[in-house]
Amino acid sequence: MSPIHQTVAPRRGRPRRDRQPLTRQRIVAEAMAVVEGAGLAGLTMRGLAKRLGVDTMSLYNHVDSRDALLDAITGAVFADLRLPPATGGLRADVRAAAHAFRDTALRHPRCTHLALTRRPDSPTGPGPVAAALGILRRAGFPPATAVRVLRTGLAYLVGALLRELSAIPASDDAARRAEFDFGLDLLITAITDADRDARRG
């Protein structure tokens, strides 16, 4: 007599608790997915816990609060920013850094909007800033001038990216990139002019 095979109904509701360990990295990644899909207003600790298949209080073993979770998302956005190796050419390096910043923003548009409007206590933010400052210092800018140039460049990048992110998907990428590049070309020209004047002085 052949054995009786029973059909097991698929599990519904929360996934099995032993399927994947709960970690801070997993919490942040899931939170970023929520923000990208439902916006910042859609991110709640209770809803996030449900998606992860855990009790809400379990989240607090890894993040202190929702506010701390938003800081962690911001840190993750900046950690994803990878500047290409410097070539030593000021114009090329500034352009490459700006586009690396834009590429990160387009990968995580809603999370980047959060990151650009938030001032977290995060160790990941200064890394890209220090790398960008290094580009200017290697070009010959004195420390104080390099900081001023960097602040000016960041002001353009933040403003341009916030405007671009708010336009997605109303305009096509080619048009948005052209507008970004137009402003970037003006910025780079101003920086190279400042570099030339500094060398003359």
C-alpha positions in Angstrom: 0.0 0.0 0.0 1.4 3.3 -1.0 2.0 5.8 1.7 -0.6 8.6 2.1 0.8 11.9 1.2 -0.8 14.9 2.8 -0.7 18.3 1.1 0.5 20.9 3.5 -1.1 24.3 3.1 1.3 27.2 2.6 2.0 29.2 5.7 0.4 32.6 5.9 1.0 35.6 8.0 4.4 36.1 9.5 7.4 34.1 8.2 9.0 31.5 10.5 11.0 33.2 13.2 14.0 30.9 12.6 14.2 31.7 8.9 16.6 34.6 9.1 18.3 36.1 12.1 17.3 39.7 13.0 20.2 42.1 12.7 20.6 45.8 12.5 21.6 45.6 8.9 18.5 43.6 8.0 16.3 46.1 9.9 17.8 49.1 8.1 17.6 47.4 4.7 13.9 46.6 5.2 13.2 50.1 6.5 14.8 51.5 3.3 12.6 49.3 1.2 9.5 50.6 3.1 10.5 54.2 2.6 11.2 53.7 -1.1 7.8 51.9 -1.6 5.5 53.8 0.8 7.3 57.0 1.7 8.6 58.1 5.0 5.1 58.3 6.4 4.6 54.6 5.7 7.5 53.6 8.0 6.3 52.6 11.5 8.1 50.4 14.0 5.0 48.1 14.2 4.6 47.8 10.5 8.3 47.2 10.0 8.3 44.5 12.7 5.3 42.8 10.9 7.2 42.8 7.6 10.2 41.2 9.4 8.1 38.7 11.2 9.1 39.7 14.7 7.6 41.4 17.7 7.9 45.2 17.7 10.0 45.2 20.9 12.6 43.0 19.1 13.5 45.9 16.9 14.6 48.0 19.9 17.4 45.5 20.6 19.1 46.9 17.5 17.8 50.5 17.1 16.8 52.8 20.0 13.9 54.5 18.3 12.3 55.4 15.0 14.4 58.5 15.0 17.6 56.4 15.4 16.3 54.2 12.6 16.0 57.3 10.3 19.6 58.2 11.2 20.6 54.6 10.3 18.9 55.0 6.9 20.7 58.2 6.3 24.0 56.6 7.2 23.3 53.7 4.8 22.7 56.1 2.0 26.0 57.8 2.5 27.7 54.5 3.0 26.5 53.5 -0.5 28.2 56.5 -2.0 31.4 55.3 -3.6 33.6 58.0 -5.1 35.8 56.7 -8.0 39.6 56.8 -7.7 41.0 60.3 -8.2 42.8 61.0 -11.4 44.5 64.1 -10.4 42.6 66.2 -12.9 40.4 68.7 -11.0 37.7 69.0 -13.6 37.4 65.2 -14.2 37.5 64.4 -10.5 34.8 66.9 -9.5 32.5 65.7 -12.3 33.0 62.1 -11.3 32.3 62.8 -7.6 29.2 64.8 -8.5 27.8 62.0 -10.7 28.6 59.4 -8.0 26.5 61.4 -5.6 23.7 61.6 -8.2 23.9 57.9 -9.0 23.5 57.1 -5.3 20.5 59.4 -5.1 18.8 57.8 -8.0 19.3 54.3 -6.5 17.6 55.4 -3.3 15.5 58.5 -4.2 13.2 58.7 -1.2 15.9 57.7 1.3 18.3 60.2 -0.3 15.6 62.9 0.2 15.6 62.0 3.8 19.4 61.9 4.0 19.8 65.4 2.4 17.3 67.0 4.7 18.5 65.3 7.9 21.6 65.9 10.1 22.3 62.5 11.7 24.9 61.6 14.2 26.4 59.1 11.8 30.0 58.1 11.2 29.5 57.4 7.5 28.7 60.9 6.4 32.2 62.4 6.8 33.9 59.8 4.6 32.6 61.0 1.2 33.1 64.6 2.4 36.7 64.0 3.3 37.3 62.3 -0.1 35.8 65.3 -1.9 37.9 67.6 0.2 40.9 65.6 -0.7 40.3 66.3 -4.4 40.4 70.0 -3.7 43.5 69.8 -1.5 45.4 67.8 -4.1 44.5 70.4 -6.7 46.3 73.0 -4.6 43.6 74.8 -2.7 44.6 76.0 0.8 42.6 74.2 3.6 40.3 77.1 4.3 39.6 77.8 0.6 39.0 74.1 0.0 36.4 74.0 2.7 34.6 77.0 1.2 34.7 75.5 -2.3 33.4 72.2 -1.0 30.5 73.9 0.8 29.6 75.7 -2.4 29.7 72.5 -4.4 27.6 70.7 -1.8 25.0 73.5 -1.8 24.6 73.0 -5.6 24.4 69.2 -5.3 21.9 69.1 -2.5 19.7 71.7 -4.2 19.9 70.1 -7.6 19.3 66.6 -6.4 16.3 67.6 -4.2 14.8 69.3 -7.2 15.5 66.3 -9.4 14.2 63.8 -6.9 10.9 65.7 -6.6 10.5 65.5 -10.4 10.8 61.7 -10.6 9.0 60.3 -12.6 7.4 63.4 -14.1 10.4 64.0 -16.4 12.7 61.6 -18.2 16.2 60.8 -17.1 17.9 62.3 -20.1 16.3 65.7 -19.5 17.1 65.6 -15.8 20.7 64.6 -16.4 21.1 67.4 -19.0 19.8 70.0 -16.4 22.1 68.5 -13.8 25.1 68.6 -16.1 24.4 72.2 -17.1 24.6 73.4 -13.5 27.5 71.1 -12.9 29.5 72.6 -15.8 29.0 76.1 -14.4 30.1 74.9 -11.0 33.2 73.2 -12.3 34.1 76.3 -14.4 33.9 78.4 -11.2 36.0 75.9 -9.3 38.7 75.7 -11.9 38.7 79.5 -12.2 39.2 79.8 -8.5 42.0 77.2 -8.7 43.7 79.3 -11.4 43.4 82.5 -9.4 44.7 80.8 -6.3 47.8 79.7 -8.2 48.4 83.2 -9.5 48.0 84.6 -6.0 
